Amino acid sequence: QRYIIMCRINQARYLLVETEKSIYEIAHEVGYESYAAFSKIFIREANLTPSDYRKHNAHKKGKN
């Protein structure tokens, strides 16, 4: 289960930086039915909200 969570969060990190998709779309795309569940797990794993992660990593776009 931990492996699956990390795969989902890593994919979400990529999508947050490399796409203009909404956080709601990304949450659904990586397998979360609710934004709240996605956000809670993302914060636990990344120590940032999804929107803050996007803001702090915008300079990395295209470098993956």
Secondary structure, 3 states (H helix, E strand, C coil): CHHHHHHHHHHHHHHHHHCCCCHHHHHHHCCCCCHHHHHHHHHHHHCCCHHHHHHHHHHHCCCC
